[in-house]
Amino acid sequence: MTKVYLIVASNKYDVQSIKSFLDEVKSIDFWFINLPSTIFVKTALNSKEIFELISKQFGEHIIFITEVSYDKSWGILPKGHWAFLK
């Protein structure tokens, strides 16, 4: 089952490199960035597995990964991004 996760990464990570990396990872179905150092991903992986993928590729820096639930979230995002969370 795919879920949506929010990744908040330290500025020690090169976001452009992470974007390129996520494009190559077959287990990441879709992702987008709309805030600095913040990435939303849709995947069947869990948060620990996402962390392991990123830290293996880029080293361990401050990073936070959490599941996002549409019905438990609130804020201002473009309509398409809210649809992604469903």
The first five atom37 places (N, CA, C, CB, O) and aatype in JSON, in Angstrom:
{
  "aatype": [12, 16, 11, 19, 18, 10, 9, 19, 0, 15, 2, 11, 18, 3, 19, 5, 15, 9, 11, 15, 13, 10, 3, 6, 19, 11, 15, 9, 3, 13, 17, 13, 9, 2, 10, 14, 15, 16, 9, 13, 19, 11, 16, 0, 10, 2, 15, 11, 6, 9, 13, 6, 10, 9, 15, 11, 5, 13, 7, 6, 8, 9, 9, 13, 9, 16, 6, 19, 15, 18, 3, 11, 15, 17, 7, 9, 10, 14, 11, 7, 8, 17, 0, 13, 10, 11],
  "atom_mask": [
    [1, 1, 1, 1, 1],
    [1, 1, 1, 1, 1],
    [1, 1, 1, 1, 1],
    [1, 1, 1, 1, 1],
    [1, 1, 1, 1, 1],
    [1, 1, 1, 1, 1],
    [1, 1, 1, 1, 1],
    [1, 1, 1, 1, 1],
    [1, 1, 1, 1, 1],
    [1, 1, 1, 1, 1],
    [1, 1, 1, 1, 1],
    [1, 1, 1, 1, 1],
    [1, 1, 1, 1, 1],
    [1, 1, 1, 1, 1],
    [1, 1, 1, 1, 1],
    [1, 1, 1, 1, 1],
    [1, 1, 1, 1, 1],
    [1, 1, 1, 1, 1],
    [1, 1, 1, 1, 1],
    [1, 1, 1, 1, 1],
    [1, 1, 1, 1, 1],
    [1, 1, 1, 1, 1],
    [1, 1, 1, 1, 1],
    [1, 1, 1, 1, 1],
    [1, 1, 1, 1, 1],
    [1, 1, 1, 1, 1],
    [1, 1, 1, 1, 1],
    [1, 1, 1, 1, 1],
    [1, 1, 1, 1, 1],
    [1, 1, 1, 1, 1],
    [1, 1, 1, 1, 1],
    [1, 1, 1, 1, 1],
    [1, 1, 1, 1, 1],
    [1, 1, 1, 1, 1],
    [1, 1, 1, 1, 1],
    [1, 1, 1, 1, 1],
    [1, 1, 1, 1, 1],
    [1, 1, 1, 1, 1],
    [1, 1, 1, 1, 1],
    [1, 1, 1, 1, 1],
    [1, 1, 1, 1, 1],
    [1, 1, 1, 1, 1],
    [1, 1, 1, 1, 1],
    [1, 1, 1, 1, 1],
    [1, 1, 1, 1, 1],
    [1, 1, 1, 1, 1],
    [1, 1, 1, 1, 1],
    [1, 1, 1, 1, 1],
    [1, 1, 1, 1, 1],
    [1, 1, 1, 1, 1],
    [1, 1, 1, 1, 1],
    [1, 1, 1, 1, 1],
    [1, 1, 1, 1, 1],
    [1, 1, 1, 1, 1],
    [1, 1, 1, 1, 1],
    [1, 1, 1, 1, 1],
    [1, 1, 1, 1, 1],
    [1, 1, 1, 1, 1],
    [1, 1, 1, 0, 1],
    [1, 1, 1, 1, 1],
    [1, 1, 1, 1, 1],
    [1, 1, 1, 1, 1],
    [1, 1, 1, 1, 1],
    [1, 1, 1, 1, 1],
    [1, 1, 1, 1, 1],
    [1, 1, 1, 1, 1],
    [1, 1, 1, 1, 1],
    [1, 1, 1, 1, 1],
    [1, 1, 1, 1, 1],
    [1, 1, 1, 1, 1],
    [1, 1, 1, 1, 1],
    [1, 1, 1, 1, 1],
    [1, 1, 1, 1, 1],
    [1, 1, 1, 1, 1],
    [1, 1, 1, 0, 1],
    [1, 1, 1, 1, 1],
    [1, 1, 1, 1, 1],
    [1, 1, 1, 1, 1],
    [1, 1, 1, 1, 1],
    [1, 1, 1, 0, 1],
    [1, 1, 1, 1, 1],
    [1, 1, 1, 1, 1],
    [1, 1, 1, 1, 1],
    [1, 1, 1, 1, 1],
    [1, 1, 1, 1, 1],
    [1, 1, 1, 1, 1]
  ],
  "atom_positions": [
    [[0.84, -1.18, 0.0], [0.0, 0.0, 0.0], [0.88, 1.25, 0.0], [-0.95, 0.0, 1.22], [1.81, 1.37, 0.8]],
    [[0.59, 2.16, -0.89], [1.4, 3.38, -0.93], [0.88, 4.4, 0.08], [1.38, 3.98, -2.35], [-0.31, 4.51, 0.34]],
    [[1.83, 5.13, 0.63], [1.53, 6.2, 1.59], [2.33, 7.42, 1.19], [1.86, 5.76, 3.05], [3.27, 7.35, 0.39]],
    [[1.95, 8.55, 1.76], [2.66, 9.8, 1.5], [3.49, 10.13, 2.73], [1.67, 10.96, 1.17], [3.02, 10.03, 3.87]],
    [[4.73, 10.51, 2.5], [5.65, 10.9, 3.58], [6.18, 12.29, 3.32], [6.82, 9.89, 3.7], [6.34, 12.72, 2.18]],
    [[6.43, 12.99, 4.4], [7.06, 14.3, 4.36], [8.48, 14.14, 4.84], [6.27, 15.34, 5.22], [8.72, 13.61, 5.92]],
    [[9.42, 14.6, 4.04], [10.84, 14.56, 4.4], [11.31, 15.99, 4.58], [11.7, 13.81, 3.3], [11.2, 16.81, 3.67]],
    [[11.82, 16.3, 5.75], [12.42, 17.61, 6.02], [13.9, 17.35, 6.25], [11.74, 18.34, 7.26], [14.27, 16.64, 7.18]],
    [[14.73, 17.94, 5.4], [16.16, 17.63, 5.42], [16.99, 18.87, 5.74], [16.58, 17.05, 4.08], [16.65, 19.98, 5.35]],
    [[18.07, 18.64, 6.44], [19.04, 19.68, 6.74], [19.57, 20.29, 5.45], [20.19, 19.12, 7.58], [19.58, 19.63, 4.41]],
    [[20.01, 21.53, 5.52], [20.6, 22.15, 4.33], [21.96, 21.56, 3.99], [20.72, 23.65, 4.52], [22.59, 21.97, 3.02]],
    [[22.44, 20.6, 4.79], [23.67, 19.88, 4.44], [23.43, 18.92, 3.28], [24.21, 19.11, 5.67], [24.37, 18.49, 2.61]],
    [[22.15, 18.58, 3.05], [21.8, 17.76, 1.9], [21.7, 18.66, 0.68], [20.48, 16.98, 2.14], [21.18, 19.77, 0.77]],
    [[22.18, 18.19, -0.44], [22.03, 18.9, -1.71], [20.69, 18.49, -2.31], [23.22, 18.6, -2.69], [20.54, 17.37, -2.81]],
    [[19.72, 19.38, -2.25], [18.36, 19.05, -2.68], [18.33, 18.63, -4.15], [17.42, 20.24, -2.45], [17.58, 17.72, -4.51]],
    [[19.11, 19.27, -4.99], [19.14, 18.89, -6.41], [19.6, 17.44, -6.57], [20.07, 19.83, -7.2], [19.05, 16.71, -7.4]],
    [[20.58, 17.02, -5.8], [21.05, 15.63, -5.86], [19.99, 14.67, -5.37], [22.33, 15.46, -5.04], [19.81, 13.59, -5.93]],
    [[19.26, 15.06, -4.3], [18.18, 14.21, -3.8], [17.09, 14.08, -4.85], [17.6, 14.78, -2.48], [16.56, 12.98, -5.05]],
    [[16.75, 15.18, -5.53], [15.73, 15.12, -6.58], [16.13, 14.14, -7.67], [15.5, 16.53, -7.18], [15.33, 13.3, -8.1]],
    [[17.36, 14.23, -8.11], [17.85, 13.32, -9.16], [17.82, 11.88, -8.66], [19.28, 13.7, -9.59], [17.46, 10.97, -9.4]],
    [[18.21, 11.67, -7.41], [18.22, 10.34, -6.82], [16.8, 9.77, -6.75], [18.85, 10.38, -5.42], [16.59, 8.61, -7.11]],
    [[15.83, 10.56, -6.3], [14.45, 10.08, -6.18], [13.89, 9.69, -7.54], [13.57, 11.15, -5.54], [13.08, 8.76, -7.63]],
    [[14.3, 10.38, -8.59], [13.85, 10.02, -9.94], [14.33, 8.62, -10.34], [14.36, 11.05, -10.95], [13.69, 7.96, -11.14]],
    [[15.44, 8.19, -9.78], [16.03, 6.89, -10.14], [15.53, 5.73, -9.28], [17.52, 6.98, -10.03], [15.64, 4.58, -9.68]],
    [[14.97, 6.03, -8.1], [14.55, 4.97, -7.17], [13.19, 4.44, -7.61], [14.48, 5.5, -5.7], [12.19, 5.16, -7.56]],
    [[13.15, 3.2, -8.04], [11.93, 2.6, -8.56], [10.83, 2.47, -7.51], [12.24, 1.24, -9.14], [9.64, 2.45, -7.85]],
    [[11.19, 2.37, -6.25], [10.2, 2.2, -5.19], [9.56, 3.53, -4.74], [10.84, 1.52, -3.99], [8.66, 3.53, -3.9]],
    [[10.02, 4.64, -5.3], [9.39, 5.94, -5.05], [8.46, 6.19, -6.23], [10.46, 7.11, -4.89], [8.91, 6.39, -7.36]],
    [[7.15, 6.19, -5.97], [6.18, 6.33, -7.05], [6.13, 7.75, -7.6], [4.81, 5.93, -6.57], [6.04, 7.95, -8.81]],
    [[6.18, 8.73, -6.71], [6.06, 10.13, -7.11], [6.59, 10.99, -5.98], [4.58, 10.51, -7.46], [6.56, 10.59, -4.82]],
    [[7.07, 12.15, -6.31], [7.55, 13.09, -5.29], [7.4, 14.51, -5.8], [9.02, 12.79, -4.91], [7.3, 14.73, -7.01]],
    [[7.37, 15.46, -4.88], [7.43, 16.87, -5.26], [8.0, 17.69, -4.11], [6.03, 17.39, -5.65], [7.99, 17.27, -2.95]],
    [[8.49, 18.87, -4.47], [9.03, 19.82, -3.5], [8.24, 21.12, -3.68], [10.58, 20.06, -3.69], [8.08, 21.6, -4.8]],
    [[7.75, 21.68, -2.58], [7.11, 22.99, -2.69], [7.56, 23.95, -1.57], [5.6, 22.84, -2.66], [7.15, 25.11, -1.55]],
    [[8.37, 23.47, -0.66], [8.95, 24.29, 0.4], [10.44, 23.97, 0.46], [8.25, 24.02, 1.79], [10.82, 22.83, 0.17]],
    [[11.28, 24.92, 0.82], [12.72, 24.64, 0.88], [13.04, 23.46, 1.8], [13.48, 25.88, 1.35], [12.52, 23.37, 2.91]],
    [[13.88, 22.57, 1.35], [14.35, 21.41, 2.12], [13.23, 20.47, 2.56], [15.09, 21.88, 3.34], [13.39, 19.71, 3.51]],
    [[12.09, 20.52, 1.86], [10.94, 19.68, 2.21], [10.48, 18.93, 0.97], [9.78, 20.53, 2.8], [10.24, 19.53, -0.07]],
    [[10.37, 17.62, 1.1], [10.01, 16.78, -0.03], [8.84, 15.89, 0.38], [11.22, 15.92, -0.51], [8.87, 15.27, 1.44]],
    [[7.81, 15.84, -0.45], [6.72, 14.9, -0.27], [6.99, 13.73, -1.21], [5.32, 15.56, -0.55], [7.32, 13.93, -2.38]],
    [[6.86, 12.5, -0.71], [7.03, 11.32, -1.55], [5.86, 10.37, -1.36], [8.36, 10.6, -1.24], [5.29, 10.28, -0.27]],
    [[5.5, 9.66, -2.43], [4.49, 8.61, -2.36], [5.2, 7.3, -2.66], [3.29, 8.88, -3.37], [5.84, 7.15, -3.7]],
    [[5.08, 6.34, -1.72], [5.82, 5.1, -1.84], [5.2, 4.02, -0.97], [7.28, 5.31, -1.46], [4.43, 4.31, -0.05]],
    [[5.54, 2.78, -1.25], [5.15, 1.67, -0.39], [6.2, 1.43, 0.71], [4.96, 0.39, -1.22], [5.98, 0.62, 1.61]],
    [[7.32, 2.14, 0.63], [8.34, 2.02, 1.67], [7.84, 2.66, 2.96], [9.67, 2.69, 1.22], [6.91, 3.46, 2.94]],
    [[8.45, 2.3, 4.1], [8.12, 2.99, 5.35], [9.17, 4.07, 5.61], [8.05, 1.99, 6.55], [10.15, 4.18, 4.87]],
    [[8.97, 4.86, 6.65], [9.87, 5.99, 6.9], [11.31, 5.54, 7.16], [9.37, 6.8, 8.08], [12.25, 6.21, 6.74]],
    [[11.49, 4.42, 7.85], [12.84, 3.92, 8.11], [13.52, 3.52, 6.8], [12.79, 2.71, 9.08], [14.71, 3.81, 6.62]],
    [[12.8, 2.88, 5.91], [13.38, 2.47, 4.63], [13.75, 3.69, 3.77], [12.39, 1.58, 3.86], [14.78, 3.68, 3.1]],
    [[12.92, 4.73, 3.81], [13.24, 5.95, 3.09], [14.52, 6.56, 3.66], [12.08, 6.96, 3.17], [15.41, 6.96, 2.91]],
    [[14.59, 6.63, 5.0], [15.79, 7.16, 5.65], [17.03, 6.38, 5.22], [15.64, 7.11, 7.17], [18.05, 6.97, 4.89]],
    [[16.94, 5.06, 5.23], [18.09, 4.23, 4.88], [18.53, 4.47, 3.44], [17.75, 2.75, 5.08], [19.73, 4.51, 3.17]],
    [[17.58, 4.63, 2.52], [17.94, 4.93, 1.13], [18.71, 6.25, 1.03], [16.67, 5.0, 0.26], [19.75, 6.33, 0.38]],
    [[18.17, 7.28, 1.68], [18.78, 8.61, 1.59], [20.12, 8.64, 2.31], [17.84, 9.67, 2.17], [21.1, 9.17, 1.77]],
    [[20.18, 8.1, 3.51], [21.44, 8.18, 4.27], [22.54, 7.32, 3.63], [21.22, 7.73, 5.72], [23.72, 7.67, 3.69]],
    [[22.16, 6.22, 3.01], [23.15, 5.39, 2.31], [23.77, 6.15, 1.14], [22.51, 4.07, 1.82], [24.96, 6.04, 0.87]],
    [[22.95, 6.91, 0.46], [23.41, 7.66, -0.71], [24.11, 8.97, -0.34], [22.24, 7.96, -1.61], [25.08, 9.35, -1.0]],
    [[23.63, 9.66, 0.71], [24.1, 11.02, 0.99], [24.72, 11.2, 2.37], [22.97, 11.96, 0.85], [25.12, 12.32, 2.7]],
    [[24.81, 10.16, 3.16], [25.35, 10.29, 4.51], [24.26, 10.67, 5.5], [0.0, 0.0, 0.0], [23.13, 11.0, 5.11]],
    [[24.59, 10.62, 6.78], [23.61, 10.92, 7.82], [23.76, 12.36, 8.3], [23.76, 9.95, 9.01], [24.78, 12.73, 8.89]],
    [[22.74, 13.14, 8.03], [22.63, 14.52, 8.5], [21.26, 14.64, 9.15], [22.83, 15.57, 7.33], [20.49, 13.68, 9.16]],
    [[20.94, 15.79, 9.69], [19.63, 15.99, 10.31], [18.56, 15.83, 9.25], [19.54, 17.38, 11.0], [18.58, 16.51, 8.22]],
    [[17.62, 14.94, 9.52], [16.52, 14.66, 8.59], [15.35, 14.13, 9.4], [16.94, 13.63, 7.48], [15.54, 13.43, 10.4]],
    [[14.14, 14.48, 8.98], [12.93, 14.01, 9.66], [11.98, 13.5, 8.59], [12.27, 15.14, 10.51], [11.72, 14.18, 7.61]],
    [[11.47, 12.29, 8.79], [10.56, 11.67, 7.83], [9.32, 11.21, 8.59], [11.24, 10.47, 7.07], [9.43, 10.49, 9.58]],
    [[8.15, 11.64, 8.13], [6.92, 11.24, 8.8], [5.82, 11.0, 7.77], [6.48, 12.31, 9.8], [5.79, 11.62, 6.71]],
    [[4.92, 10.09, 8.1], [3.78, 9.82, 7.25], [2.81, 11.0, 7.32], [3.07, 8.5, 7.66], [2.6, 11.59, 8.38]],
    [[2.23, 11.33, 6.17], [1.26, 12.43, 6.09], [-0.1, 11.85, 5.77], [1.69, 13.49, 5.02], [-0.25, 11.04, 4.85]],
    [[-1.08, 12.25, 6.53], [-2.45, 11.8, 6.31], [-3.3, 12.99, 5.88], [-3.03, 11.14, 7.6], [-3.31, 14.03, 6.55]],
    [[-4.01, 12.85, 4.79], [-4.83, 13.94, 4.26], [-5.82, 14.45, 5.3], [-5.58, 13.48, 3.0], [-5.99, 15.66, 5.46]],
    [[-6.47, 13.53, 5.99], [-7.51, 13.93, 6.94], [-6.96, 14.45, 8.27], [-8.42, 12.76, 7.21], [-7.73, 14.89, 9.12]],
    [[-5.65, 14.41, 8.45], [-5.03, 14.94, 9.67], [-4.06, 16.07, 9.37], [-4.29, 13.82, 10.41], [-3.19, 16.39, 10.18]],
    [[-4.22, 16.66, 8.19], [-3.31, 17.74, 7.77], [-4.11, 19.0, 7.48], [-2.49, 17.32, 6.52], [-5.29, 18.95, 7.11]],
    [[-3.45, 20.14, 7.66], [-4.09, 21.41, 7.39], [-3.04, 22.41, 6.94], [-4.85, 21.93, 8.64], [-1.9, 22.37, 7.41]],
    [[-3.4, 23.29, 6.06], [-2.48, 24.31, 5.61], [-2.86, 24.83, 4.25], [0.0, 0.0, 0.0], [-3.97, 24.57, 3.76]],
    [[-1.95, 25.56, 3.64], [-2.19, 26.11, 2.31], [-1.19, 25.47, 1.35], [-2.06, 27.67, 2.3], [0.02, 25.67, 1.46]],
    [[-1.72, 24.72, 0.43], [-0.93, 24.09, -0.63], [-1.71, 24.25, -1.93], [-0.64, 22.56, -0.32], [-2.93, 24.45, -1.89]],
    [[-1.05, 24.17, -3.08], [-1.78, 24.14, -4.34], [-2.76, 22.96, -4.37], [-0.79, 24.05, -5.54], [-2.49, 21.92, -3.76]],
    [[-3.88, 23.1, -5.05], [-4.92, 22.06, -5.09], [-4.35, 20.71, -5.52], [-6.05, 22.47, -6.04], [-4.72, 19.68, -4.97]],
    [[-3.47, 20.73, -6.5], [-2.89, 19.46, -6.97], [-2.1, 18.74, -5.89], [0.0, 0.0, 0.0], [-2.05, 17.51, -5.87]],
    [[-1.48, 19.5, -5.0], [-0.71, 18.88, -3.92], [-1.64, 18.25, -2.89], [0.21, 19.91, -3.23], [-1.34, 17.19, -2.35]],
    [[-2.78, 18.89, -2.62], [-3.76, 18.26, -1.71], [-4.29, 16.97, -2.32], [-4.94, 19.24, -1.42], [-4.49, 15.98, -1.61]],
    [[-4.51, 16.97, -3.63], [-4.97, 15.74, -4.29], [-3.94, 14.63, -4.15], [-5.26, 16.01, -5.77], [-4.3, 13.47, -3.99]],
    [[-2.66, 14.99, -4.22], [-1.57, 14.02, -4.06], [-1.63, 13.36, -2.69], [-0.21, 14.71, -4.26], [-1.31, 12.18, -2.55]],
    [[-2.04, 14.12, -1.67], [-2.09, 13.59, -0.31], [-3.23, 12.61, -0.08], [-2.21, 14.73, 0.67], [-3.2, 11.83, 0.87]],
    [[-4.23, 12.63, -0.96], [-5.39, 11.73, -0.79], [-5.01, 10.31, -1.12], [-6.55, 12.16, -1.66], [-5.85, 9.41, -1.03]]
  ]
}
